[in-house]
Amino acid sequence: MVWTAGVIGSFRLETTPTAAFVEVTRCARHRVWSAFRHQQIAAVAGKDAIVTGWADWGWAGASTFAYVITDARSNSSSPAGAEAWRQRLKLDCPVTSSQRIWGNLYLVETTDCPFDGIALPE
């Protein structure tokens, strides 16, 4: 069954109610976070960089690690584009998922391989 939640910002959600709730929560969390991080975001604007560790979760031996990044080429909205970004930064962990947040900010995920030295929230 497909459930259409409508348009949230630039996202059109066609999914289950649970997945829609998760997406709305993720969007709201980022909006609140970014409202208090203007200087941190401005410091990496126009560069290829990891802004912050965003989240980690997992079970049954598999873990996912998420990061907010900036992409100077604005090409990380797909996993292939995010992989090119990762290679430019010479990071070891392959990107398994990527999504544009806004502007040149993206949320990228790795599986079972965190980026070294990037703290994740507790």
Long-range contacts (C-beta under 8 A, 24 or more apart in sequence): 10-102, 26-107, 30-68, 30-101, 30-107, 34-101, 34-105, 41-70, 41-105, 44-70, 45-70, 45-104, 46-70, 46-72, 46-104, 47-72, 48-72, 48-73, 48-85, 48-88, 48-89, 49-89, 50-89, 50-115, 50-118, 51-105, 52-118, 53-115, 53-118, 53-119, 53-120, 53-121, 54-107, 54-120, 54-121, 55-120, 55-121, 56-114, 56-120, 62-111, 62-112, 63-111, 63-112, 63-114, 64-96, 64-109, 64-110, 64-111, 65-93, 65-109, 65-110, 65-111, 65-113, 65-114, 65-115, 65-120, 66-107, 66-108, 66-109, 67-107, 67-108, 67-109, 67-110, 67-115, 67-118, 68-101, 68-105, 68-106, 68-107, 69-105, 69-106, 69-107, 69-108, 70-104, 70-105, 70-106, 71-104, 71-106, 72-104, 74-103, 74-104, 76-100, 76-106, 76-108, 77-106, 82-106, 82-108, 91-115, 92-116
